[in-house]
Structure formats: C-alpha cells, structure tokens
Amino acid sequence: MGGQVMRVLVVEDDEDDFFLTSDVLRSIERVSFETTWRQTFSEAFSTIGAEPFDVALIDYRIGSKTGIDFVRAVQAAEIDVPMILLTGLRDEEIDLAASEAGASDYLNKDELTPSVVERSIRFACANAANRRSLAEWGSLLQTTLDNTGSGVAAVDASGNLIAFNQRLGEMLNQLGADHMGPIVLRRDLACQSNSALGAYIAEVLRRIEGAQETSSELQTPDGTIFELSVNKTSEGGSVIVIRDITEQKQFELSLKAAKEEAEATSRSKTVFLATMSHELRTPLNAIIGFSELILSGVRGQLTPAEYRHYIEDILISGRHLLEFIDEILEFSKAEGGHNGIVKEKLDLRSELDFCLRLTMPSANRKKIRLRSNLDNVDCYLLAEQTSLRRMFINVLSNAVKFTPERGTVSVMANHQNDGSLSISITDTGIGIPEEHLPLVVQPFHQVDAAARLTYEGSGLGLAIVNSLARLHDATLEIDSVVEGGTTVEIKFPRTAVTLKNEKKLGPQVACTSQSYGVG
C-alpha cells in the first residue's frame, strides 16, 4: 500500500463520526486516501455503483436501514468493492451477520486507531484481490468444462455438488431419467438447488460405493452410448465424467467385423488351396506314374527314340509340379491352426542330423559345404516331428538354393539365459535387401523378378516355416546382408526345452564342428 492513493467511500449518517473516521485515515502513514462521503443509503448505493472505489467503510446505522442491508444490496448487484462495517455496538451476532452478508471486516468505532484501520483495509483489499483471482480461475475452469465434449460434475466429500457443465445436463436428459424429470442447470442458483442433477449424482455414487468397477456404459433410447466414470479425489470427493463413445463403439464393431471377414476370407482361401491341390494331385500322380512306367521299358522300348526325351521332360515337369502342390498343401495345413499338431519329446541333435543328411544331395550338386556346431546341444524339444523337420529342411533348402557354388551353410544351436533355445542357419548366399525382410515370410513372396527366373520355387518355404513356428510358440527372425549371406533363427520357448542332464541352463555354444558334403 506504500506510496499509493486509495479511493475510499465512507457511508456515515453522523457528521461527527465521519470527521472522526477521516482523521484516522489521514493519520495512516505510507498511503493517502481520497475520501467520498455519503450520508444516505440511496446516495451511497448510487455512488458505489457508478464510481470506482478501493474500499468502503460502512456505518451500521444508515437511517432506517443497516450497513448489513447495504452490504447485501451491493453483493446482490455484483459490485466488486471490499466493505468494512463500523459500529459503536459490541455485538457478536452483528459481527457474524456482517461476515455472512459479505463484509470483509467488522470494526468497533471506540477502537478505531490508524494501525487497526490500516490493517483492516490492507487485509480487505488483499482478500478482494485473491477473490478476484479465484473468480478468474473459476471462470477459466468453467469455460474449459463448458467447451469439453464430456459431461462433468464434481462432488465434495459430503456429497454436495460443487461444479458441473451444461453438457452434463444435456447428456442426462438424453439418457431419459424420467423418474427425476428434465434436468435444467441454472448458473444463477447454488449447485445444490439443481435437485434433479443432485439426485442423479447421489444415486450414481451410491451404486458405485464399494464396487470394483468405477465406470459403466449407458445407452440412450436413440442408441447413443455413454461411458460414465467416477474418479475419487484426494479430499474424499468425486469427479463424474460422462463421455459419448458411440463413434468409438461403432469403430470397434467395424474393426471386429472387418477382422472376422478377413479371417473368413483367409479360411476360405486355405480351404480352396487345399481342395485344389488335392484335386490336382490325383491326375498328376497318374501322369508321373505312367511316365515312370513308360521309361522303365516294361511294355517295350519307345520308338522313335526322341519320344523318350519327351517322356523324361513330362516326368521332370510333373515331379516339379507335385513338389509345388505339396508345398501349398503344407502351407494350408500350417495356416489351419493347431489341428493335427501332436507334440512329442524329440532329440534335437538327431532331428537336425536327419535334416542335414536329407539336404546333403542338393548341397553336393553345388559343392556347398554343410557345417554344424551341435556337440553341446544335449536336449529334447517338445514338437511335432513332421513339422519340426519341415521347418529345418525348408530353411536349409532355401539356404542351399540361394548360395552360389562352393559356398557354406552353417547350423548352430544356443541355449539362452532365459532357458529358451535358438537354432540359427547361416549361409553365404545372395542375401535379402532390408526392405524385403518383413515380406519374405509372406506366402508366394520372392525378392524380385530376377530371383523368380533364376531360382525355382513357390515362394512358400519361409511362409510355411513362420506358420509352423507359431504353432510351436516359437519365433522366426531373419538377418541378411545383400551379397553377404542370410541368418535365419528359430527360437523355441523355455517350456519346449528339456535338458538330458541336470546342468543349469545358460549360454552354451557347441565348439566341435561337423561337416557334411564336399569342400
């Protein structure tokens, strides 16, 4: 307050008391007062509403009315001026009534001193500033609430409704709470006077008392879906939020329908592929069988001789087509799910040895060296034997197919710290561009047109491996560098691995190498 000039309205019907009050104000140091004096209720009320004042000093007696009546009238007119009531009476009831009416302070005229009046004015102005600040924040909060799409209400620990927004009433009316009547929210009344809203909120709180779920979904007669949630505050109150989730629910339903449609399409495709493959196998087996029979010469030698070359071409093409159809059937089976998958405890090293020996002829034709590090892999794997062998053979066959002559294909098995088991197959082949890595496990995908022309195949090898791995709760990871080779890792979970001895599981890498094929 130091160095400033304050405008003071003094409402006093007694001239002597006015001069006494003025003398006290002039005696206050560090601040100057510009005083306006009004003797009647009506004059004072007109003045306080027309001119700006920092504070008003109000006598308790103003003609036939009281200073408390004046305070109430100013408050009702929403005039923002802090008011201090002055009286010659020592009455606690007047003190309480003045505070309830909105007076900032209550002073006895017999005790008016510069320090008492200065302190009272200072606190009255500070309280008014705080009240204005709170009002601004309250207005900002209310604006925020009114501009949100959700209905919001706040209840204190005693169950009194202390804040809400207009959207809340609109939503509750939309819900059709007929037993309460239409809910009309009025800003000019205390929140508690919105009886219909208060009754609804009280019922909501009663229903969730002790409940595990603090949110629920409500549907209106027109099909709109609201989500009602209740959040407890640290002071024991509650914040109730009602959100319109109709579009969200419709989106979820459309996603579910699209997912079901895609799954049905996938199942239809799988059934179609399996059916067509079986239908093609029957005549194809006849073609292959009769071609072999003719070439065997059981019914005599072919004449002219060039017919033999034709039959050999038919036989080679038939076997190639049969291999392609078998891959489609295998893919259809793997995509079909767990049906037919019967797991048993298999010796991992024996299974890998079997697959390596089976791959050896094709590796020998290209002078590719097959290497394995399996000496320390002394464990059983819970898997279906046919599926497990198909996984390993497909990866090994791919590695041999895409590795140039005199290259190397290596197999390594590792126990991980978490007890899982990884089987890695690494080649020195042409590699896969990084952007194609996520696609090579998709059915019928091949890296590019040149690969399709150079390397025969259906593009189902890794797709089958990926599907079979999922059926075994295993994961498939591929790491590759163009012209630098590819590593395919199949990782089986801890639950599928059983050690043959009691040694603690930990990182183990076999150190003894075994080679298959030619160098």
C-alpha positions as a Python dict, from the first residue, in 0.01 Angstrom:
ca = {
    (1, 'M'): (0, 0, 0),
    (2, 'G'): (305, 225, 41),
    (3, 'G'): (301, 549, -167),
    (4, 'Q'): (-33, 487, -332),
    (5, 'V'): (-359, 683, -330),
    (6, 'M'): (-669, 487, -238),
    (7, 'R'): (-1025, 590, -307),
    (8, 'V'): (-1248, 535, -4),
    (9, 'L'): (-1626, 562, 19),
    (10, 'V'): (-1747, 646, 372),
    (11, 'V'): (-2116, 576, 432),
    (12, 'E'): (-2199, 757, 760),
    (13, 'D'): (-2518, 944, 860),
    (14, 'D'): (-2346, 1117, 1155),
    (15, 'E'): (-2119, 1411, 1059),
    (16, 'D'): (-1905, 1389, 1377),
    (17, 'D'): (-1840, 1020, 1319),
    (18, 'F'): (-1743, 1094, 957),
    (19, 'F'): (-1483, 1353, 1067),
    (20, 'L'): (-1353, 1109, 1329),
    (21, 'T'): (-1309, 844, 1061),
    (22, 'S'): (-1145, 1094, 825),
    (23, 'D'): (-894, 1195, 1094),
    (24, 'V'): (-798, 833, 1146),
    (25, 'L'): (-746, 783, 770),
    (26, 'R'): (-526, 1096, 748),
    (27, 'S'): (-313, 965, 1033),
    (28, 'I'): (-221, 649, 844),
    (29, 'E'): (133, 671, 709),
    (30, 'R'): (264, 542, 374),
    (31, 'V'): (-72, 579, 199),
    (32, 'S'): (-300, 864, 100),
    (33, 'F'): (-679, 841, 92),
    (34, 'E'): (-920, 1021, -137),
    (35, 'T'): (-1243, 1017, 60),
    (36, 'T'): (-1603, 1038, -66),
    (37, 'W'): (-1877, 1086, 195),
    (38, 'R'): (-2239, 976, 157),
    (39, 'Q'): (-2499, 1008, 434),
    (40, 'T'): (-2798, 813, 299),
    (41, 'F'): (-2848, 458, 183),
    (42, 'S'): (-2971, 552, -166),
    (43, 'E'): (-2695, 809, -228),
    (44, 'A'): (-2430, 564, -117),
    (45, 'F'): (-2570, 281, -329),
    (46, 'S'): (-2585, 501, -641),
    (47, 'T'): (-2229, 623, -583),
    (48, 'I'): (-2068, 284, -519),
    (49, 'G'): (-2218, 152, -840),
    (50, 'A'): (-2112, 449, -1051),
    (51, 'E'): (-1758, 528, -933),
    (52, 'P'): (-1452, 310, -875),
    (53, 'F'): (-1353, 264, -509),
    (54, 'D'): (-1076, 62, -348),
    (55, 'V'): (-1269, 14, -22),
    (56, 'A'): (-1589, 123, 152),
    (57, 'L'): (-1633, 199, 526),
    (58, 'I'): (-1999, 142, 616),
    (59, 'D'): (-2171, 261, 936),
    (60, 'Y'): (-2401, 3, 1091),
    (61, 'R'): (-2687, 257, 1114),
    (62, 'I'): (-2786, 428, 787),
    (63, 'G'): (-3118, 595, 858),
    (64, 'S'): (-3388, 333, 879),
    (65, 'K'): (-3163, 66, 731),
    (66, 'T'): (-2843, -102, 842),
    (67, 'G'): (-2497, -137, 699),
    (68, 'I'): (-2564, -509, 667),
    (69, 'D'): (-2858, -428, 437),
    (70, 'F'): (-2620, -212, 233),
    (71, 'V'): (-2360, -489, 209),
    (72, 'R'): (-2625, -734, 92),
    (73, 'A'): (-2754, -492, -170),
    (74, 'V'): (-2403, -431, -306),
    (75, 'Q'): (-2331, -804, -318),
    (76, 'A'): (-2661, -871, -497),
    (77, 'A'): (-2573, -607, -757),
    (78, 'E'): (-2237, -785, -807),
    (79, 'I'): (-2042, -466, -733),
    (80, 'D'): (-1684, -564, -652),
    (81, 'V'): (-1575, -337, -366),
    (82, 'P'): (-1443, -466, -32),
    (83, 'M'): (-1660, -332, 255),
    (84, 'I'): (-1574, -285, 624),
    (85, 'L'): (-1861, -244, 872),
    (86, 'L'): (-1821, 23, 1151),
    (87, 'T'): (-2039, 21, 1464),
    (88, 'G'): (-2049, 150, 1816),
    (89, 'L'): (-2208, -173, 1936),
    (90, 'R'): (-2024, -473, 2071),
    (91, 'D'): (-2246, -747, 1933),
    (92, 'E'): (-2117, -1085, 1818),
    (93, 'E'): (-2437, -1155, 1623),
    (94, 'I'): (-2385, -836, 1418),
    (95, 'D'): (-2028, -946, 1353),
    (96, 'L'): (-2143, -1285, 1226),
    (97, 'A'): (-2426, -1134, 1019),
    (98, 'A'): (-2182, -889, 858),
    (99, 'S'): (-1946, -1171, 761),
    (100, 'E'): (-2230, -1380, 621),
    (101, 'A'): (-2357, -1083, 420),
    (102, 'G'): (-2016, -1038, 260),
    (103, 'A'): (-1839, -772, 467),
    (104, 'S'): (-1461, -803, 470),
    (105, 'D'): (-1426, -694, 833),
    (106, 'Y'): (-1616, -561, 1136),
    (107, 'L'): (-1466, -276, 1348),
    (108, 'N'): (-1582, -111, 1672),
    (109, 'K'): (-1575, 271, 1646),
    (110, 'D'): (-1440, 301, 2001),
    (111, 'E'): (-1130, 109, 1894),
    (112, 'L'): (-1052, 289, 1567),
    (113, 'T'): (-680, 365, 1551),
    (114, 'P'): (-464, 428, 1245),
    (115, 'S'): (-293, 90, 1280),
    (116, 'V'): (-622, -101, 1324),
    (117, 'V'): (-787, 70, 1027),
    (118, 'E'): (-475, 35, 810),
    (119, 'R'): (-451, -333, 888),
    (120, 'S'): (-823, -388, 818),
    (121, 'I'): (-809, -202, 484),
    (122, 'R'): (-493, -385, 382),
    (123, 'F'): (-643, -728, 452),
    (124, 'A'): (-975, -635, 292),
    (125, 'C'): (-801, -529, -30),
    (126, 'A'): (-577, -838, -30),
    (127, 'N'): (-877, -1066, 22),
    (128, 'A'): (-1062, -889, -259),
    (129, 'A'): (-763, -938, -491),
    (130, 'N'): (-749, -1307, -401),
    (131, 'R'): (-1122, -1340, -455),
    (132, 'R'): (-1092, -1179, -799),
    (133, 'S'): (-805, -1413, -887),
    (134, 'L'): (-1007, -1715, -776),
    (135, 'A'): (-1303, -1588, -975),
    (136, 'E'): (-1086, -1560, -1285),
    (137, 'W'): (-956, -1912, -1239),
    (138, 'G'): (-1309, -2033, -1171),
    (139, 'S'): (-1431, -1865, -1488),
    (140, 'L'): (-1146, -2021, -1684),
    (141, 'L'): (-1225, -2363, -1536),
    (142, 'Q'): (-1595, -2324, -1613),
    (143, 'T'): (-1518, -2217, -1970),
    (144, 'T'): (-1295, -2522, -2006),
    (145, 'L'): (-1568, -2751, -1869),
    (146, 'D'): (-1834, -2595, -2091),
    (147, 'N'): (-1621, -2641, -2401),
    (148, 'T'): (-1538, -3004, -2347),
    (149, 'G'): (-1743, -3268, -2523),
    (150, 'S'): (-1793, -3463, -2199),
    (151, 'G'): (-2038, -3404, -1919),
    (152, 'V'): (-1854, -3329, -1594),
    (153, 'A'): (-1965, -3290, -1231),
    (154, 'A'): (-1764, -3254, -910),
    (155, 'V'): (-1893, -3355, -567),
    (156, 'D'): (-1727, -3282, -233),
    (157, 'A'): (-1673, -3532, 47),
    (158, 'S'): (-2017, -3451, 193),
    (159, 'G'): (-2190, -3527, -133),
    (160, 'N'): (-2257, -3163, -226),
    (161, 'L'): (-2248, -3078, -595),
    (162, 'I'): (-1980, -2810, -633),
    (163, 'A'): (-1916, -2790, -1009),
    (164, 'F'): (-2072, -2908, -1334),
    (165, 'N'): (-2107, -2814, -1700),
    (166, 'Q'): (-2406, -2769, -1926),
    (167, 'R'): (-2319, -3075, -2134),
    (168, 'L'): (-2383, -3293, -1829),
    (169, 'G'): (-2748, -3191, -1813),
    (170, 'E'): (-2789, -3243, -2188),
    (171, 'M'): (-2650, -3596, -2161),
    (172, 'L'): (-2860, -3688, -1860),
    (173, 'N'): (-3174, -3563, -2033),
    (174, 'Q'): (-3074, -3767, -2339),
    (175, 'L'): (-3046, -4074, -2117),
    (176, 'G'): (-3414, -4024, -2030),
    (177, 'A'): (-3410, -4008, -1649),
    (178, 'D'): (-3789, -3977, -1646),
    (179, 'H'): (-3824, -4055, -1277),
    (180, 'M'): (-3634, -3736, -1198),
    (181, 'G'): (-3792, -3512, -1459),
    (182, 'P'): (-3597, -3295, -1704),
    (183, 'I'): (-3268, -3163, -1568),
    (184, 'V'): (-3223, -2790, -1623),
    (185, 'L'): (-2895, -2646, -1494),
    (186, 'R'): (-2910, -2284, -1378),
    (187, 'R'): (-2596, -2083, -1319),
    (188, 'D'): (-2775, -1822, -1109),
    (189, 'L'): (-2858, -2073, -837),
    (190, 'A'): (-2638, -2263, -597),
    (191, 'C'): (-2538, -2601, -734),
    (192, 'Q'): (-2735, -2777, -463),
    (193, 'S'): (-3056, -2622, -595),
    (194, 'N'): (-3027, -2831, -912),
    (195, 'S'): (-3220, -3100, -731),
    (196, 'A'): (-3269, -3337, -1026),
    (197, 'L'): (-2898, -3338, -1109),
    (198, 'G'): (-2802, -3371, -745),
    (199, 'A'): (-3037, -3667, -705),
    (200, 'Y'): (-2890, -3840, -1008),
    (201, 'I'): (-2531, -3786, -893),
    (202, 'A'): (-2616, -3912, -544),
    (203, 'E'): (-2766, -4226, -698),
    (204, 'V'): (-2455, -4282, -913),
    (205, 'L'): (-2228, -4252, -609),
    (206, 'R'): (-2449, -4487, -407),
    (207, 'R'): (-2433, -4754, -676),
    (208, 'I'): (-2056, -4749, -711),
    (209, 'E'): (-1991, -4748, -337),
    (210, 'G'): (-1765, -5048, -278),
    (211, 'A'): (-1788, -5161, -640),
    (212, 'Q'): (-1479, -5290, -818),
    (213, 'E'): (-1563, -5114, -1143),
    (214, 'T'): (-1587, -4734, -1136),
    (215, 'S'): (-1711, -4700, -1493),
    (216, 'S'): (-2011, -4827, -1682),
    (217, 'E'): (-2177, -4790, -2021),
    (218, 'L'): (-2525, -4646, -2060),
    (219, 'Q'): (-2737, -4646, -2375),
    (220, 'T'): (-3000, -4386, -2461),
    (221, 'P'): (-3334, -4468, -2626),
    (222, 'D'): (-3197, -4337, -2958),
    (223, 'G'): (-2896, -4573, -2945),
    (224, 'T'): (-2632, -4325, -2825),
    (225, 'I'): (-2379, -4492, -2593),
    (226, 'F'): (-2233, -4303, -2297),
    (227, 'E'): (-1949, -4410, -2070),
    (228, 'L'): (-1993, -4294, -1710),
    (229, 'S'): (-1681, -4296, -1493),
    (230, 'V'): (-1623, -4187, -1134),
    (231, 'N'): (-1282, -4083, -1001),
    (232, 'K'): (-1218, -4022, -631),
    (233, 'T'): (-1030, -3709, -525),
    (234, 'S'): (-766, -3697, -253),
    (235, 'E'): (-1007, -3492, -34),
    (236, 'G'): (-1273, -3765, -45),
    (237, 'G'): (-1487, -3611, -317),
    (238, 'S'): (-1565, -3745, -662),
    (239, 'V'): (-1539, -3631, -1022),
    (240, 'I'): (-1801, -3780, -1251),
    (241, 'V'): (-1742, -3779, -1627),
    (242, 'I'): (-1988, -3886, -1896),
    (243, 'R'): (-1841, -3936, -2246),
    (244, 'D'): (-2020, -4005, -2572),
    (245, 'I'): (-1846, -4320, -2701),
    (246, 'T'): (-2094, -4403, -2977),
    (247, 'E'): (-1845, -4346, -3260),
    (248, 'Q'): (-1574, -4535, -3071),
    (249, 'K'): (-1807, -4833, -3026),
    (250, 'Q'): (-1911, -4823, -3390),
    (251, 'F'): (-1546, -4814, -3493),
    (252, 'E'): (-1468, -5111, -3266),
    (253, 'L'): (-1759, -5305, -3415),
    (254, 'S'): (-1645, -5224, -3769),
    (255, 'L'): (-1292, -5338, -3682),
    (256, 'K'): (-1426, -5660, -3535),
    (257, 'A'): (-1643, -5721, -3842),
    (258, 'A'): (-1351, -5649, -4074),
    (259, 'K'): (-1128, -5886, -3873),
    (260, 'E'): (-1390, -6162, -3884),
    (261, 'E'): (-1439, -6107, -4257),
    (262, 'A'): (-1064, -6121, -4319),
    (263, 'E'): (-1034, -6439, -4113),
    (264, 'A'): (-1324, -6595, -4300),
    (265, 'T'): (-1165, -6498, -4633),
    (266, 'S'): (-834, -6645, -4518),
    (267, 'R'): (-1003, -6968, -4413),
    (268, 'S'): (-1185, -6987, -4746),
    (269, 'K'): (-859, -6930, -4931),
    (270, 'T'): (-686, -7200, -4730),
    (271, 'V'): (-969, -7447, -4790),
    (272, 'F'): (-970, -7361, -5161),
    (273, 'L'): (-593, -7411, -5191),
    (274, 'A'): (-609, -7742, -5009),
    (275, 'T'): (-904, -7865, -5218),
    (276, 'M'): (-749, -7762, -5548),
    (277, 'S'): (-415, -7913, -5451),
    (278, 'H'): (-578, -8245, -5368),
    (279, 'E'): (-774, -8236, -5694),
    (280, 'L'): (-455, -8170, -5890),
    (281, 'R'): (-253, -8438, -5712),
    (282, 'T'): (-474, -8725, -5833),
    (283, 'P'): (-422, -8679, -6210),
    (284, 'L'): (-65, -8562, -6153),
    (285, 'N'): (27, -8881, -5971),
    (286, 'A'): (-116, -9074, -6268),
    (287, 'I'): (95, -8869, -6510),
    (288, 'I'): (411, -8926, -6305),
    (289, 'G'): (334, -9295, -6256),
    (290, 'F'): (270, -9368, -6625),
    (291, 'S'): (575, -9162, -6726),
    (292, 'E'): (794, -9374, -6497),
    (293, 'L'): (628, -9691, -6629),
    (294, 'I'): (694, -9595, -6993),
    (295, 'L'): (1056, -9501, -6920),
    (296, 'S'): (1114, -9834, -6744),
    (297, 'G'): (1050, -10019, -7074),
    (298, 'V'): (812, -10271, -6917),
    (299, 'R'): (593, -10255, -7225),
    (300, 'G'): (884, -10234, -7467),
    (301, 'Q'): (1126, -9970, -7586),
    (302, 'L'): (1000, -9634, -7709),
    (303, 'T'): (1017, -9568, -8081),
    (304, 'P'): (1121, -9337, -8222),
    (305, 'A'): (1396, -9266, -7964),
    (306, 'E'): (1316, -8896, -7929),
    (307, 'Y'): (989, -8992, -7758),
    (308, 'R'): (1197, -9094, -7457),
    (309, 'H'): (1318, -8734, -7420),
    (310, 'Y'): (959, -8612, -7432),
    (311, 'I'): (855, -8853, -7157),
    (312, 'E'): (1157, -8753, -6945),
    (313, 'D'): (1050, -8387, -6976),
    (314, 'I'): (694, -8481, -6876),
    (315, 'L'): (826, -8672, -6574),
    (316, 'I'): (1057, -8387, -6459),
    (317, 'S'): (781, -8129, -6503),
    (318, 'G'): (531, -8349, -6322),
    (319, 'R'): (760, -8403, -6024),
    (320, 'H'): (832, -8028, -6008),
    (321, 'L'): (460, -7951, -6013),
    (322, 'L'): (394, -8216, -5748),
    (323, 'E'): (657, -8058, -5523),
    (324, 'F'): (489, -7720, -5570),
    (325, 'I'): (148, -7867, -5483),
    (326, 'D'): (291, -8038, -5175),
    (327, 'E'): (419, -7702, -5054),
    (328, 'I'): (74, -7549, -5098),
    (329, 'L'): (-80, -7835, -4901),
    (330, 'E'): (181, -7794, -4628),
    (331, 'F'): (112, -7419, -4611),
    (332, 'S'): (-264, -7479, -4595),
    (333, 'K'): (-214, -7722, -4308),
    (334, 'A'): (11, -7483, -4117),
    (335, 'E'): (-230, -7192, -4167),
    (336, 'G'): (-515, -7411, -4046),
    (337, 'G'): (-401, -7384, -3681),
    (338, 'H'): (-325, -7639, -3415),
    (339, 'N'): (-546, -7914, -3559),
    (340, 'G'): (-338, -8224, -3614),
    (341, 'I'): (-33, -8093, -3426),
    (342, 'V'): (63, -8361, -3173),
    (343, 'K'): (383, -8273, -2990),
    (344, 'E'): (629, -8525, -2852),
    (345, 'K'): (970, -8511, -2688),
    (346, 'L'): (1229, -8524, -2969),
    (347, 'D'): (1608, -8547, -2959),
    (348, 'L'): (1707, -8215, -3114),
    (349, 'R'): (2051, -8324, -3235),
    (350, 'S'): (1912, -8634, -3405),
    (351, 'E'): (1646, -8429, -3582),
    (352, 'L'): (1899, -8174, -3707),
    (353, 'D'): (2134, -8450, -3825),
    (354, 'F'): (1849, -8611, -4017),
    (355, 'C'): (1762, -8281, -4190),
    (356, 'L'): (2127, -8212, -4274),
    (357, 'R'): (2167, -8556, -4433),
    (358, 'L'): (1849, -8502, -4633),
    (359, 'T'): (1979, -8169, -4764),
    (360, 'M'): (2324, -8309, -4848),
    (361, 'P'): (2250, -8428, -5208),
    (362, 'S'): (2136, -8083, -5325),
    (363, 'A'): (2433, -7923, -5146),
    (364, 'N'): (2675, -8169, -5309),
    (365, 'R'): (2544, -8083, -5654),
    (366, 'K'): (2656, -7722, -5595),
    (367, 'K'): (2971, -7821, -5399),
    (368, 'I'): (2831, -7637, -5093),
    (369, 'R'): (2978, -7728, -4753),
    (370, 'L'): (2726, -7801, -4474),
    (371, 'R'): (2861, -7737, -4125),
    (372, 'S'): (2707, -7781, -3781),
    (373, 'N'): (2801, -7698, -3421),
    (374, 'L'): (2579, -7927, -3216),
    (375, 'D'): (2808, -8114, -2971),
    (376, 'N'): (2682, -7931, -2660),
    (377, 'V'): (2316, -7937, -2763),
    (378, 'D'): (2213, -8228, -2548),
    (379, 'C'): (1842, -8170, -2503),
    (380, 'Y'): (1493, -8272, -2601),
    (381, 'L'): (1250, -8045, -2781),
    (382, 'L'): (871, -8068, -2741),
    (383, 'A'): (746, -8052, -3100),
    (384, 'E'): (567, -8240, -3376),
    (385, 'Q'): (832, -8433, -3566),
    (386, 'T'): (698, -8376, -3918),
    (387, 'S'): (653, -8004, -3861),
    (388, 'L'): (993, -7965, -3693),
    (389, 'R'): (1169, -8142, -3980),
    (390, 'R'): (973, -7935, -4234),
    (391, 'M'): (1093, -7614, -4066),
    (392, 'F'): (1459, -7715, -4066),
    (393, 'I'): (1451, -7866, -4417),
    (394, 'N'): (1277, -7560, -4564),
    (395, 'V'): (1535, -7322, -4417),
    (396, 'L'): (1826, -7546, -4518),
    (397, 'S'): (1687, -7591, -4870),
    (398, 'N'): (1644, -7215, -4909),
    (399, 'A'): (2000, -7159, -4784),
    (400, 'V'): (2140, -7410, -5037),
    (401, 'K'): (1922, -7274, -5319),
    (402, 'F'): (2035, -6913, -5277),
    (403, 'T'): (2403, -6986, -5203),
    (404, 'P'): (2643, -6987, -5501),
    (405, 'E'): (2862, -7289, -5576),
    (406, 'R'): (3135, -7371, -5322),
    (407, 'G'): (2959, -7162, -5057),
    (408, 'T'): (2888, -7260, -4697),
    (409, 'V'): (2575, -7326, -4493),
    (410, 'S'): (2619, -7349, -4115),
    (411, 'V'): (2385, -7468, -3838),
    (412, 'M'): (2433, -7358, -3475),
    (413, 'A'): (2226, -7416, -3162),
    (414, 'N'): (2243, -7198, -2847),
    (415, 'H'): (2083, -7216, -2505),
    (416, 'Q'): (1986, -6865, -2393),
    (417, 'N'): (1997, -6721, -2039),
    (418, 'D'): (1617, -6727, -2016),
    (419, 'G'): (1614, -7101, -2091),
    (420, 'S'): (1497, -7066, -2450),
    (421, 'L'): (1674, -7242, -2737),
    (422, 'S'): (1772, -7083, -3068),
    (423, 'I'): (1860, -7267, -3388),
    (424, 'S'): (2049, -7050, -3638),
    (425, 'I'): (2107, -7143, -4002),
    (426, 'T'): (2355, -6915, -4181),
    (427, 'D'): (2450, -6914, -4547),
    (428, 'T'): (2697, -6724, -4766),
    (429, 'G'): (2435, -6662, -5033),
    (430, 'I'): (2300, -6365, -5226),
    (431, 'G'): (2126, -6209, -4924),
    (432, 'I'): (1797, -6021, -4896),
    (433, 'P'): (1751, -5642, -4923),
    (434, 'E'): (1647, -5492, -4589),
    (435, 'E'): (1315, -5362, -4722),
    (436, 'H'): (1217, -5719, -4824),
    (437, 'L'): (1289, -5882, -4487),
    (438, 'P'): (934, -5832, -4347),
    (439, 'L'): (789, -5972, -4671),
    (440, 'V'): (983, -6294, -4721),
    (441, 'V'): (766, -6475, -4462),
    (442, 'Q'): (454, -6383, -4660),
    (443, 'P'): (317, -6655, -4889),
    (444, 'F'): (432, -6659, -5252),
    (445, 'H'): (674, -6368, -5199),
    (446, 'Q'): (1007, -6368, -5380),
    (447, 'V'): (1259, -6087, -5365),
    (448, 'D'): (1240, -5976, -5729),
    (449, 'A'): (1164, -6087, -6082),
    (450, 'A'): (1524, -6192, -6144),
    (451, 'A'): (1510, -6426, -5844),
    (452, 'R'): (1191, -6584, -5976),
    (453, 'L'): (1357, -6652, -6308),
    (454, 'T'): (1688, -6774, -6165),
    (455, 'Y'): (1566, -6982, -5870),
    (456, 'E'): (1270, -7217, -5897),
    (457, 'G'): (1019, -7235, -5616),
    (458, 'S'): (673, -7136, -5497),
    (459, 'G'): (780, -6867, -5252),
    (460, 'L'): (614, -7062, -4968),
    (461, 'G'): (923, -7202, -4793),
    (462, 'L'): (969, -6937, -4522),
    (463, 'A'): (592, -6873, -4501),
    (464, 'I'): (548, -7238, -4400),
    (465, 'V'): (835, -7210, -4150),
    (466, 'N'): (680, -6899, -3997),
    (467, 'S'): (337, -7062, -3962),
    (468, 'L'): (479, -7383, -3814),
    (469, 'A'): (696, -7183, -3574),
    (470, 'R'): (388, -7002, -3442),
    (471, 'L'): (216, -7336, -3385),
    (472, 'H'): (510, -7429, -3162),
    (473, 'D'): (508, -7091, -2978),
    (474, 'A'): (843, -7022, -3143),
    (475, 'T'): (962, -6707, -3316),
    (476, 'L'): (1132, -6659, -3651),
    (477, 'E'): (1395, -6388, -3704),
    (478, 'I'): (1588, -6314, -4023),
    (479, 'D'): (1905, -6110, -4057),
    (480, 'S'): (2057, -6057, -4400),
    (481, 'V'): (2309, -5853, -4600),
    (482, 'V'): (2290, -5832, -4978),
    (483, 'E'): (2576, -6042, -5121),
    (484, 'G'): (2679, -6112, -4762),
    (485, 'G'): (2453, -6402, -4669),
    (486, 'T'): (2148, -6465, -4450),
    (487, 'T'): (2089, -6597, -4099),
    (488, 'V'): (1752, -6746, -4010),
    (489, 'E'): (1696, -6800, -3636),
    (490, 'I'): (1415, -7010, -3489),
    (491, 'K'): (1380, -6956, -3115),
    (492, 'F'): (1184, -7209, -2907),
    (493, 'P'): (1047, -7113, -2561),
    (494, 'R'): (1183, -7249, -2232),
    (495, 'T'): (871, -7462, -2188),
    (496, 'A'): (960, -7662, -2500),
    (497, 'V'): (1320, -7742, -2393),
    (498, 'T'): (1428, -8027, -2163),
    (499, 'L'): (1796, -8093, -2088),
    (500, 'K'): (1912, -8452, -2084),
    (501, 'N'): (2121, -8383, -1774),
    (502, 'E'): (2067, -8162, -1468),
    (503, 'K'): (2312, -7890, -1565),
    (504, 'K'): (2184, -7538, -1514),
    (505, 'L'): (2062, -7370, -1830),
    (506, 'G'): (2284, -7093, -1957),
    (507, 'P'): (2453, -6970, -2272),
    (508, 'Q'): (2607, -7271, -2447),
    (509, 'V'): (2762, -7282, -2791),
    (510, 'A'): (2898, -7603, -2934),
    (511, 'C'): (3266, -7583, -3014),
    (512, 'T'): (3309, -7902, -3215),
    (513, 'S'): (3230, -7872, -3584),
    (514, 'Q'): (3093, -8139, -3813),
    (515, 'S'): (3089, -8109, -4189),
    (516, 'Y'): (2854, -8261, -4444),
    (517, 'G'): (2913, -8274, -4816),
    (518, 'V'): (3213, -8172, -5020),
    (519, 'G'): (3453, -7887, -4960),
}
